[in-house]
């Protein structure tokens, strides 16, 4: 009897020891798993921080390259054009409209370059271009010899910064292409504000330059990339009645 009782105590003690060892092993396994997860999270965080640091360094490098390569050249253009305009006025001559257009374009290029450099350097307050500068862009286009009109339908309202800048760049690129490739032509810019979208249309009636066959460039590619980044749509191509048409639809609730 005593022997059976002793064996029962022995078995009970063994079960308790086994349960304790199992509990300790399970707890150690949990700590090991948590340590592995923490190491993985730390490695991922370190990887993300390294990638972010490389991205910042690359933006700063690009900003330096843009500053060193473009700022001096644009400044030289501004100075030379300013001197030419001053000498024309001093001689009592009328300053050619094309010269004034170059002067304004170089000033705009300087301003936009500074805004771009500010964005690359992480300056959140850098002021980019938006549709508020569209009248100035149209005036500069007319001064460059391309009659341009603008029509707005719907109710204009403040736009997300990304949409505002993309819309301006699309119109700017389309008008630049008219001046470069359409030959003698007029241009029409139309903006349509809808509740959820902004539609942009730029048309010209030019026949192109006979001595300059169309060559695919990066302007339309850049427009497509801007529109795609905002979740919009873009089409660009010849019109049936002659000329060229650029049409874009930008969602107003898209990324800013």
C-alpha positions as CSV (number, residue, x, y, z in Angstrom):
1,X,0.0,0.0,0.0
2,X,2.8,2.3,1.0
3,X,4.6,1.3,-2.2
4,X,1.6,2.3,-4.4
5,X,1.3,5.6,-2.6
6,X,5.0,6.2,-3.2
7,X,4.7,5.5,-6.8
8,X,1.7,7.8,-7.2
9,X,3.7,10.6,-5.5
10,X,6.6,9.8,-7.8
11,X,4.4,10.0,-10.9
12,X,2.8,13.3,-9.7
13,X,6.2,14.8,-9.0
14,X,7.3,13.7,-12.5
15,X,4.3,15.3,-14.1
16,X,4.8,18.5,-12.2
17,X,8.5,18.6,-13.2
18,X,7.6,17.8,-16.8
19,X,4.9,20.5,-16.9
20,X,7.3,23.0,-15.4
21,X,10.0,22.1,-17.9
22,X,7.5,22.4,-20.8
23,X,6.3,25.8,-19.5
24,X,9.9,27.1,-19.2
25,X,10.7,25.8,-22.7
26,X,7.6,27.3,-24.2
27,X,8.4,30.7,-22.5
28,X,12.0,30.5,-23.8
29,X,10.6,29.7,-27.3
30,X,8.3,32.8,-27.1
31,X,11.2,35.0,-26.0
32,X,13.3,33.6,-28.9
33,X,10.6,34.2,-31.4
34,X,10.1,37.8,-30.1
35,X,13.8,38.4,-30.3
36,X,13.9,37.2,-33.9
37,X,10.9,39.4,-34.8
38,X,12.6,42.4,-33.2
39,X,15.8,41.7,-35.1
40,X,13.8,41.4,-38.3
41,X,12.0,44.7,-37.6
42,X,15.2,46.4,-36.7
43,X,16.8,45.1,-39.9
44,X,13.9,46.3,-42.0
45,X,13.9,49.7,-40.3
46,X,17.6,50.1,-40.8
47,X,17.1,49.1,-44.5
48,X,14.3,51.7,-44.9
49,X,16.4,54.4,-43.1
50,X,19.4,53.6,-45.4
51,X,17.2,53.8,-48.5
52,X,15.7,57.1,-47.3
53,X,19.1,58.4,-46.6
54,X,20.3,57.4,-50.1
55,X,17.2,59.1,-51.6
56,X,17.9,62.3,-49.8
57,X,21.6,62.2,-50.8
58,X,20.6,61.6,-54.4
59,X,18.1,64.5,-54.4
60,X,20.8,66.8,-52.9
61,X,23.2,65.7,-55.6
62,X,20.7,66.4,-58.4
63,X,19.9,69.8,-56.8
64,X,23.7,70.6,-56.9
65,X,24.0,69.5,-60.5
66,X,21.0,71.5,-61.6
67,X,22.2,74.6,-59.7
68,X,25.7,74.4,-61.1
69,X,24.7,73.5,-64.7
70,X,21.7,75.7,-65.2
71,X,21.7,78.7,-62.9
72,X,24.8,80.2,-64.4
73,X,23.6,79.7,-68.0
74,X,20.2,81.2,-67.2
75,X,21.8,84.1,-65.4
76,X,23.9,84.8,-68.5
77,X,20.9,84.8,-70.7
78,X,19.1,87.2,-68.4
79,X,22.0,89.6,-68.3
80,X,22.6,89.5,-72.1
81,X,18.9,90.1,-72.8
82,X,18.7,92.8,-70.3
83,X,21.6,94.6,-71.8
84,X,20.2,94.3,-75.3
85,X,16.8,95.7,-74.2
86,X,18.5,98.5,-72.3
87,X,20.6,99.5,-75.4
88,X,17.6,99.4,-77.6
89,X,15.7,101.8,-75.3
90,X,18.8,104.0,-75.0
91,X,18.9,104.4,-78.8
92,X,15.2,105.2,-78.8
93,X,14.3,102.0,-80.5
94,X,11.3,99.7,-79.8
95,X,12.4,96.6,-77.9
96,X,11.4,93.6,-80.1
97,X,8.6,91.5,-78.6
98,X,10.7,88.3,-79.0
99,X,13.4,89.9,-76.9
100,X,10.9,90.7,-74.2
101,X,9.5,87.2,-74.3
102,X,13.0,85.8,-73.8
103,X,13.6,88.1,-70.9
104,X,10.3,87.0,-69.3
105,X,11.0,83.3,-70.0
106,X,14.4,83.5,-68.5
107,X,13.0,85.1,-65.4
108,X,10.3,82.4,-65.1
109,X,12.9,79.7,-65.6
110,X,15.0,81.2,-62.8
111,X,11.9,81.2,-60.5
112,X,10.9,77.7,-61.4
113,X,14.4,76.4,-61.1
114,X,14.6,77.8,-57.5
115,X,11.2,76.2,-56.7
116,X,12.5,72.8,-58.1
117,X,15.7,73.1,-56.1
118,X,13.7,73.8,-53.0
119,X,11.6,70.7,-53.5
120,X,14.7,68.6,-54.1
121,X,16.3,69.9,-50.9
122,X,13.1,69.2,-48.9
123,X,11.8,72.8,-48.6
124,X,8.1,72.2,-48.1
125,X,7.5,75.9,-48.5
126,X,9.0,76.0,-52.0
127,X,6.4,77.7,-54.2
128,X,5.9,75.9,-57.5
129,X,3.9,76.8,-60.5
130,X,0.1,76.5,-60.7
131,X,-2.9,77.6,-62.7
132,X,-2.7,81.0,-61.1
133,X,0.2,81.8,-63.4
134,X,-1.7,80.7,-66.5
135,X,-2.6,84.2,-67.7
136,X,1.1,85.1,-67.5
137,X,2.0,82.0,-69.5
138,X,-0.6,82.9,-72.2
139,X,0.8,86.4,-72.4
140,X,4.3,85.1,-72.8
141,X,3.1,82.7,-75.5
142,X,1.4,85.6,-77.4
143,X,4.5,87.7,-77.1
144,X,6.4,84.8,-78.7
145,X,4.2,85.0,-81.8
146,X,1.5,82.4,-81.0
147,X,-2.0,83.8,-80.6
148,X,-3.5,81.9,-77.6
149,X,-6.9,82.1,-76.0
150,X,-8.3,80.6,-72.8
151,X,-11.8,79.4,-71.9
152,X,-12.9,78.2,-68.5
153,X,-16.1,76.4,-67.8
154,X,-17.4,75.3,-64.4
155,X,-16.5,77.0,-61.1
156,X,-12.8,77.6,-60.6
157,X,-11.7,76.6,-57.0
158,X,-8.5,75.8,-55.2
159,X,-6.9,72.6,-56.3
160,X,-4.7,70.1,-54.5
161,X,-1.1,71.3,-55.0
162,X,-0.1,68.3,-57.1
163,X,-3.1,68.7,-59.4
164,X,-2.5,72.4,-59.7
165,X,1.1,72.1,-60.7
166,X,0.5,69.2,-63.0
167,X,-2.3,71.1,-64.8
168,X,0.0,74.1,-65.3
169,X,2.8,71.9,-66.6
170,X,0.5,70.2,-69.1
171,X,-0.6,73.5,-70.5
172,X,2.9,74.8,-70.5
173,X,4.3,71.8,-72.4
174,X,1.4,71.8,-74.9
175,X,1.9,75.5,-75.7
176,X,5.7,75.0,-75.9
177,X,5.1,72.3,-78.5
178,X,2.8,74.6,-80.5
179,X,5.5,77.3,-80.6
180,X,8.2,74.8,-81.6
181,X,6.4,72.4,-84.0
182,X,3.1,73.8,-85.2
183,X,4.4,76.5,-87.5
184,X,2.0,79.5,-88.0
185,X,-0.9,78.6,-85.7
186,X,-3.3,79.7,-83.0
187,X,-3.8,77.9,-79.8
188,X,-6.8,77.4,-77.6
189,X,-6.7,76.4,-73.9
190,X,-9.8,75.1,-72.2
191,X,-10.3,74.2,-68.6
192,X,-13.4,72.5,-67.3
193,X,-14.0,72.3,-63.6
194,X,-16.3,69.4,-62.6
195,X,-17.2,68.2,-59.1
196,X,-14.6,65.4,-59.1
197,X,-12.3,66.2,-62.0
198,X,-10.5,68.9,-63.9
199,X,-10.4,68.6,-67.7
200,X,-7.6,70.3,-69.7
201,X,-7.6,70.7,-73.4
202,X,-5.0,72.5,-75.6
203,X,-5.6,72.6,-79.4
204,X,-3.8,74.3,-82.3
205,X,-4.6,74.6,-85.9
206,X,-1.0,74.5,-87.2
207,X,0.1,72.4,-90.1
208,X,3.6,71.8,-88.7
209,X,7.0,72.9,-90.1
210,X,7.8,71.4,-93.5
211,X,11.5,71.4,-92.8
212,X,11.2,69.8,-89.4
213,X,9.5,66.4,-89.4
214,X,7.9,65.3,-86.1
215,X,10.4,63.7,-83.8
216,X,9.2,61.9,-80.7
217,X,10.4,63.8,-77.6
218,X,10.1,63.6,-73.8
219,X,7.4,66.3,-73.4
220,X,4.4,64.0,-74.0
221,X,6.1,61.2,-72.0
222,X,6.5,63.6,-69.1
223,X,2.8,64.7,-69.3
224,X,1.7,61.0,-69.3
225,X,3.8,60.4,-66.2
226,X,2.4,63.4,-64.4
227,X,-1.2,62.4,-65.2
228,X,-0.6,58.7,-64.4
229,X,0.9,59.6,-61.0
230,X,-2.4,61.4,-60.1
231,X,-4.6,58.6,-61.4
232,X,-5.9,60.6,-64.4
233,X,-6.1,60.1,-68.2
234,X,-4.3,61.8,-71.1
235,X,-4.5,61.6,-74.9
236,X,-2.3,63.5,-77.3
237,X,-2.3,63.4,-81.1
238,X,-3.2,65.0,-84.4
239,X,-6.7,66.3,-84.9
240,X,-8.8,65.2,-87.8
241,X,-9.2,68.7,-89.0
242,X,-5.5,69.4,-88.8
243,X,-3.4,70.6,-85.9
244,X,-2.7,68.9,-82.6
245,X,-4.7,68.2,-79.5
246,X,-3.7,67.5,-75.9
247,X,-6.5,66.4,-73.6
248,X,-6.1,65.4,-69.9
249,X,-8.5,64.6,-67.1
250,X,-7.2,64.9,-63.5
251,X,-9.1,63.6,-60.5
252,X,-9.4,66.3,-57.8
253,X,-9.4,63.8,-55.0
254,X,-6.1,62.2,-56.1
255,X,-2.7,62.4,-54.5
256,X,-1.5,66.0,-53.9
